[in-house]
């Protein structure tokens, strides 16, 4: 069987979200199913350092799909021609888009409906495209996969999709995330925070990530605890970060905030997480929330948003706050800081919960979804 996979987010030096999902899931899938031929479809030259399994053929299909008009052209003109040429049995698209013109069965992975719940975080042209075409994509797809029960329920509620048409394929966590030794923690803290303990927040600096409220909550924490605790923010500057930048310029505790760029090196990121006092993940909306699972795997306690996918995947092994309530967020930061017994219990429970989140289970679950697309 010929399986075509949309790998256009597998980008050199910018491997976030979709890119990690594609890399970790489809490399494994191809290796586990050598009897099938996989075609990885890129919209621009791929990283020359990539090594593919023998049953994978990478194809570059231009032009690069960088805005809505080119998305339409790429998926509805260029991709169908290639699918026909390689005689694909199925097309798998992990970015929530699919081809509306191809007759090949399709399996679409839609991670979340953030564009509906947090539209202010999207460019207007992108938002209009998502709102108009997403229901068409979901209707066209033979099978849909998403990354949490939270997202599945959202899809069913919003678009009235049959439960049987949607599979949940939880994200995995890389093995590089593991508990750090005391010496490793000390070295990281010495390098990044002058030896001080720190809360860490991982993710793009973007309105949906709710970093303005995190800064306000951290300010309350600092005022009330008189602690030397630092706040380390690791992630690229994304679109619409003006409010965050403006607040940081006049922030009273600016010297206690360490702003790091996007960290490509997985080992360095894992060390940063592993040395943290706790991970704070205050996002307004996510389909899964990978940093939460990464922290639990690293033996680091978590504070995150209530009534979210993050609460689902952490299964009670975290402290939860209302992401719109700065006082509530600050109160949970203070509770984590003051109650070492609670902190230890959260670490222990998190280490058990996170065992279920492996990229192997993601690959296996998605494979089952692909098979449902081929034989509905």
C-alpha positions as CSV (number, residue, x, y, z in Angstrom):
1,X,0.0,0.0,0.0
2,X,1.2,3.5,-0.8
3,X,0.8,6.0,2.0
4,X,1.3,9.7,1.3
5,X,2.0,12.0,4.3
6,X,1.9,15.8,4.4
7,X,5.2,16.6,6.0
8,X,5.4,20.3,5.2
9,X,5.8,21.4,8.9
10,X,8.9,19.2,9.3
11,X,11.1,22.3,9.0
12,X,14.8,22.7,9.6
13,X,15.5,24.8,12.8
14,X,11.8,25.4,13.5
15,X,10.5,22.1,14.8
16,X,7.5,23.0,16.9
17,X,4.1,21.4,17.4
18,X,3.1,19.8,14.1
19,X,6.8,19.3,13.2
20,X,7.6,17.2,16.3
21,X,4.4,15.2,15.8
22,X,5.3,14.4,12.2
23,X,8.9,13.5,13.0
24,X,8.2,11.3,15.9
25,X,5.1,9.6,14.6
26,X,5.8,8.9,10.9
27,X,9.4,7.8,11.2
28,X,8.3,5.2,13.7
29,X,5.3,4.2,11.6
30,X,7.4,3.7,8.4
31,X,9.9,1.6,10.3
32,X,7.2,-0.6,11.8
33,X,5.5,-1.1,8.5
34,X,8.3,-2.0,6.0
35,X,5.7,-3.8,3.8
36,X,4.2,-0.4,2.8
37,X,5.7,2.4,0.8
38,X,5.6,5.9,2.3
39,X,5.9,9.2,0.5
40,X,6.7,12.2,2.6
41,X,5.4,15.4,0.8
42,X,7.3,18.6,1.5
43,X,6.4,22.0,0.2
44,X,10.1,23.3,0.2
45,X,13.5,21.7,0.4
46,X,13.8,19.5,3.5
47,X,16.6,19.3,6.0
48,X,19.5,17.5,4.3
49,X,20.5,16.0,7.6
50,X,17.3,13.9,7.7
51,X,17.7,10.1,7.4
52,X,14.6,8.3,6.3
53,X,13.7,4.6,6.6
54,X,14.3,2.6,3.3
55,X,10.6,2.5,2.5
56,X,10.2,6.3,2.6
57,X,10.5,8.5,-0.5
58,X,10.7,12.3,0.2
59,X,9.1,14.5,-2.5
60,X,9.3,18.3,-2.7
61,X,6.2,19.8,-4.2
62,X,6.4,23.5,-4.8
63,X,5.5,26.3,-4.4
64,X,6.0,26.7,-0.6
65,X,2.5,26.9,0.9
66,X,3.0,30.0,3.1
67,X,-0.3,31.8,3.0
68,X,-4.0,30.9,2.3
69,X,-3.9,31.3,-1.5
70,X,-0.9,29.0,-1.7
71,X,-2.4,26.6,0.8
72,X,-5.4,26.2,-1.6
73,X,-3.1,25.7,-4.6
74,X,-0.9,23.2,-2.8
75,X,-3.6,21.0,-1.4
76,X,-6.1,21.2,-4.2
77,X,-3.9,21.3,-7.3
78,X,-0.4,20.1,-6.6
79,X,-1.1,17.4,-4.1
80,X,-3.8,15.6,-6.1
81,X,-1.5,15.3,-9.1
82,X,1.2,13.7,-7.0
83,X,-1.3,11.4,-5.2
84,X,-2.5,10.2,-8.6
85,X,1.0,9.8,-10.0
86,X,2.2,7.6,-7.0
87,X,-1.1,5.7,-6.9
88,X,-1.6,6.6,-3.2
89,X,-4.1,4.5,-1.2
90,X,-4.4,7.1,1.5
91,X,-3.3,10.7,2.2
92,X,-2.5,11.6,5.8
93,X,-2.4,15.3,6.7
94,X,-1.3,16.1,10.3
95,X,-2.0,19.9,10.1
96,X,-5.8,19.8,9.9
97,X,-6.0,20.5,6.2
98,X,-6.8,18.1,3.4
99,X,-7.4,18.1,-0.3
100,X,-10.9,18.9,-1.4
101,X,-10.3,17.9,-5.0
102,X,-8.6,14.5,-4.6
103,X,-10.6,11.2,-4.6
104,X,-8.0,9.5,-2.5
105,X,-9.2,8.5,1.0
106,X,-7.8,10.9,3.6
107,X,-7.0,10.9,7.3
108,X,-6.7,14.3,8.9
109,X,-5.1,15.1,12.2
110,X,-6.7,18.2,13.8
111,X,-5.0,19.1,17.0
112,X,-7.5,21.7,18.3
113,X,-10.0,24.4,17.4
114,X,-8.0,27.2,18.8
115,X,-9.0,29.5,16.0
116,X,-12.6,29.4,17.1
117,X,-12.0,29.7,20.9
118,X,-9.1,32.2,20.7
119,X,-9.5,34.0,17.3
120,X,-7.6,37.1,18.5
121,X,-4.4,35.0,18.3
122,X,-4.6,34.5,14.5
123,X,-4.0,36.6,11.5
124,X,-7.3,37.7,9.9
125,X,-6.5,35.9,6.5
126,X,-5.6,32.7,8.3
127,X,-8.7,32.9,10.6
128,X,-11.1,33.4,7.6
129,X,-9.5,30.4,5.9
130,X,-9.8,28.1,9.0
131,X,-13.4,29.1,9.7
132,X,-14.5,28.6,6.1
133,X,-12.5,25.4,5.2
134,X,-12.2,23.4,8.4
135,X,-15.8,22.1,8.3
136,X,-15.2,21.2,4.6
137,X,-12.0,19.4,5.5
138,X,-13.7,17.4,8.3
139,X,-16.6,16.4,6.0
140,X,-14.2,15.4,3.2
141,X,-11.9,13.3,5.5
142,X,-12.7,9.6,5.8
143,X,-11.2,9.6,9.3
144,X,-10.2,12.3,11.8
145,X,-7.6,12.0,14.6
146,X,-7.1,14.5,17.4
147,X,-4.8,14.6,20.5
148,X,-7.1,14.5,23.5
149,X,-10.7,13.6,24.6
150,X,-11.0,17.4,25.3
151,X,-10.4,18.1,21.6
152,X,-12.6,15.2,20.4
153,X,-15.5,16.5,22.5
154,X,-15.0,20.0,21.0
155,X,-15.0,18.6,17.5
156,X,-18.2,16.7,18.1
157,X,-19.9,19.6,19.8
158,X,-18.9,22.2,17.2
159,X,-19.3,20.3,13.9
160,X,-21.7,17.5,14.9
161,X,-19.3,14.8,13.8
162,X,-19.9,11.1,14.5
163,X,-18.0,9.8,17.5
164,X,-16.9,6.8,15.4
165,X,-15.2,9.0,12.8
166,X,-12.7,10.5,15.4
167,X,-9.8,8.7,17.1
168,X,-7.8,10.1,20.0
169,X,-4.1,9.8,19.5
170,X,-2.4,11.4,22.5
171,X,1.0,13.1,21.9
172,X,4.1,11.4,23.2
173,X,7.1,12.6,25.2
174,X,10.7,12.2,24.1
175,X,13.0,10.0,26.2
176,X,15.4,12.9,26.6
177,X,13.1,14.3,29.3
178,X,14.1,12.5,32.5
179,X,14.7,13.5,36.2
180,X,18.0,15.4,36.6
181,X,20.6,14.7,39.3
182,X,21.4,17.3,41.9
183,X,24.6,18.1,40.2
184,X,22.9,18.6,36.8
185,X,20.3,20.9,38.4
186,X,22.9,23.0,40.0
187,X,24.9,23.4,36.8
188,X,21.8,24.5,34.9
189,X,20.7,27.0,37.6
190,X,24.2,28.4,37.7
191,X,24.2,28.9,33.9
192,X,20.8,30.5,33.6
193,X,19.6,32.0,36.9
194,X,22.8,32.7,38.9
195,X,22.1,29.6,41.0
196,X,18.6,30.6,41.9
197,X,15.5,28.3,41.8
198,X,13.1,29.1,39.0
199,X,9.7,28.5,37.5
200,X,9.8,27.7,33.8
201,X,7.3,28.3,31.1
202,X,7.8,26.6,27.7
203,X,6.1,27.8,24.5
204,X,5.9,30.6,21.9
205,X,5.4,34.1,23.2
206,X,1.9,34.5,21.8
207,X,-1.4,35.8,23.2
208,X,-2.9,32.3,23.6
209,X,-0.1,31.3,25.9
210,X,-1.3,33.9,28.4
211,X,2.1,35.2,29.4
212,X,0.9,38.7,30.4
213,X,-1.2,37.1,33.2
214,X,1.7,34.9,34.2
215,X,3.9,38.0,34.6
216,X,1.2,39.6,36.8
217,X,0.8,36.5,38.9
218,X,4.6,36.2,39.3
219,X,4.7,39.8,40.4
220,X,2.2,39.0,43.2
221,X,4.2,35.9,44.1
222,X,7.4,38.0,44.4
223,X,5.7,40.7,46.5
224,X,4.2,38.3,49.0
225,X,7.0,35.6,49.3
226,X,10.1,37.8,49.2
227,X,11.7,34.9,47.4
228,X,14.7,34.9,45.1
229,X,12.8,32.7,42.7
230,X,13.2,33.5,39.0
231,X,10.8,33.0,36.1
232,X,12.4,31.5,33.0
233,X,10.5,31.9,29.7
234,X,11.7,29.7,26.8
235,X,10.1,30.2,23.4
236,X,10.2,32.1,20.2
237,X,8.6,35.5,19.7
238,X,5.4,34.7,17.8
239,X,2.8,37.0,16.2
240,X,1.0,39.7,18.3
241,X,3.4,39.8,21.3
242,X,3.2,43.6,21.7
243,X,1.3,43.5,25.1
244,X,3.9,41.2,26.5
245,X,6.8,43.2,25.3
246,X,5.3,46.5,26.6
247,X,4.7,45.0,30.1
248,X,8.2,43.5,30.3
249,X,9.8,46.9,29.6
250,X,8.3,48.4,32.7
251,X,8.1,45.2,34.8
252,X,9.2,45.7,38.4
253,X,10.8,42.2,38.6
254,X,12.4,42.3,35.1
255,X,15.7,41.2,36.6
256,X,14.0,38.0,37.8
257,X,12.6,37.1,34.4
258,X,15.0,35.2,32.1
259,X,13.8,35.4,28.5
260,X,15.4,32.7,26.3
261,X,15.0,32.3,22.5
262,X,13.6,29.2,20.8
263,X,15.8,26.3,21.9
264,X,16.4,23.8,19.1
265,X,18.7,21.5,21.1
266,X,16.5,18.9,22.7
267,X,19.0,18.0,25.4
268,X,19.4,21.6,26.5
269,X,15.6,22.1,26.7
270,X,15.2,18.9,28.7
271,X,17.9,20.0,31.1
272,X,16.2,23.4,31.6
273,X,12.9,21.6,32.4
274,X,14.6,19.1,34.6
275,X,16.3,21.7,36.8
276,X,13.1,23.8,37.3
277,X,11.3,24.1,40.6
278,X,8.0,23.7,38.7
279,X,6.6,24.2,35.2
280,X,3.9,26.9,34.8
281,X,1.8,26.4,31.7
282,X,-1.0,29.0,31.8
283,X,-2.2,28.7,28.2
284,X,-5.8,29.7,27.5
285,X,-6.3,26.9,25.1
286,X,-4.5,23.8,23.8
287,X,-5.3,20.5,22.2
288,X,-2.9,18.7,24.4
289,X,-0.1,20.7,26.1
290,X,3.1,18.8,25.4
291,X,5.2,20.8,27.9
292,X,3.0,19.5,30.8
293,X,3.8,15.9,29.9
294,X,7.5,16.7,29.3
295,X,7.7,18.2,32.8
296,X,6.0,15.2,34.4
297,X,8.5,12.9,32.6
298,X,11.4,15.0,33.9
299,X,10.2,14.7,37.5
300,X,9.1,18.4,37.7
301,X,5.7,19.4,39.2
302,X,3.2,21.3,37.1
303,X,0.8,24.2,37.5
304,X,-1.6,24.7,34.6
305,X,-5.0,25.9,33.4
306,X,-8.1,24.3,34.8
307,X,-10.9,22.9,32.6
308,X,-8.5,22.2,29.8
309,X,-6.8,19.5,27.8
310,X,-3.8,20.0,30.2
311,X,-6.1,19.0,33.2
312,X,-7.2,15.9,31.3
313,X,-3.7,14.7,30.4
314,X,-2.2,15.4,33.9
315,X,-5.0,13.5,35.6
316,X,-4.8,15.3,38.9
317,X,-1.0,15.3,39.0
318,X,-0.8,19.1,38.9
319,X,-2.1,22.3,40.5
320,X,-4.8,24.0,38.5
321,X,-5.8,27.7,38.2
322,X,-8.3,29.8,36.2
323,X,-6.0,31.2,33.5
324,X,-8.0,34.5,33.5
325,X,-7.6,35.0,37.2
326,X,-4.3,36.4,38.2
327,X,-4.9,36.1,41.9
328,X,-5.8,32.4,41.5
329,X,-2.6,31.8,39.5
330,X,-0.5,33.6,42.1
331,X,-2.1,31.6,44.9
332,X,-1.2,28.3,43.2
333,X,2.4,29.5,42.7
334,X,2.6,30.3,46.4
335,X,1.1,27.0,47.3
336,X,3.6,25.1,45.2
337,X,6.4,27.2,46.8
338,X,5.3,26.7,50.4
339,X,4.2,23.1,50.5
340,X,7.1,20.7,49.8
341,X,5.0,17.7,50.8
342,X,2.4,18.6,48.1
343,X,5.2,19.2,45.6
344,X,6.7,15.8,46.2
345,X,3.3,14.1,45.9
346,X,2.7,15.8,42.6
347,X,6.1,14.7,41.2
348,X,5.4,11.1,42.2
349,X,1.9,11.0,40.7
350,X,3.0,12.8,37.5
351,X,5.8,10.2,37.0
352,X,3.1,7.5,36.9
353,X,0.6,9.4,34.8
354,X,3.1,10.3,32.1
355,X,4.1,6.6,31.4
356,X,1.1,6.4,29.0
357,X,2.3,9.2,26.7
358,X,4.8,7.7,24.3
359,X,5.4,8.4,20.7
360,X,5.0,4.7,20.0
361,X,1.4,4.7,21.3
362,X,0.8,7.8,19.2
363,X,2.1,6.0,16.1
364,X,0.1,2.9,16.8
365,X,-3.1,4.8,17.5
366,X,-2.7,6.9,14.3
367,X,-2.0,3.8,12.3
368,X,-5.3,2.4,13.4
369,X,-7.0,5.6,12.3
370,X,-5.3,5.5,8.9
371,X,-6.6,1.9,8.5
372,X,-10.1,3.2,9.2
373,X,-9.7,5.8,6.5
374,X,-8.7,3.1,4.0
375,X,-11.4,0.7,5.0
376,X,-14.2,2.7,6.5
